[in-house]
Amino acid sequence: MVERLIITFLSLLFISACSQADNQIADNIGLIEKYVKAVEEKDYATMESLLADNYKGYGPSHSDSTNRTEALTSWKENIENLYQSISYNRSRMAALTIPEGPNKGEWVSNWAELEIKYKDGRGPVIIWANTNYEIEHGKIVKSYTFYNEADALRQLGYELVKETEY
């Protein structure tokens, strides 16, 4: 009888732990879905509410980095002056927990075909973009964004020219 109770208790504990992990994954994906929607709707206030005070963003270039204040200032300027619309087409998300090491934490990856239309009539620019978000306490604390900058510039009519020495 005691053995059955122990097995039942352990089974319930396991089911509860799995349910909590599933809820955390759903919450994390929901947070990033809300952030993506805010970007698409150019909802600066919601973007601001979802970034942690200690937020750091990296990319797309290796040397690019930003903090919360810089990221929000840039978004506000781009929303007011540059972007007519931003659409995350074919957006996909995956969540995972990294249990140990330097990247320990809760992460959500978003991969999408990103379409950007500009207020001055340029574009649209359509690129594949991937952003990996680290989440703590219901806020985005870190992001790594990857996309082909040269392709975006080419679509805007720029040509890459090798610099020559004189």
Secondary structure, DSSP 8 states (H G I E B T S, - for coil): -HHHHHHHHHHHHHHHHHHHHHHHHHHHHHHHHHHHHHHHTT-HHHHHHHEEEEEEEE-SSTT-EEEHHHHHHHHHHHHHHTEEEEEEEEEEEEEEEE-SSTT-EEEEEEEEEEEEEETTS---EEEEEEEEEEEETTEEEEEEEEE-HHHHHHHTT---------
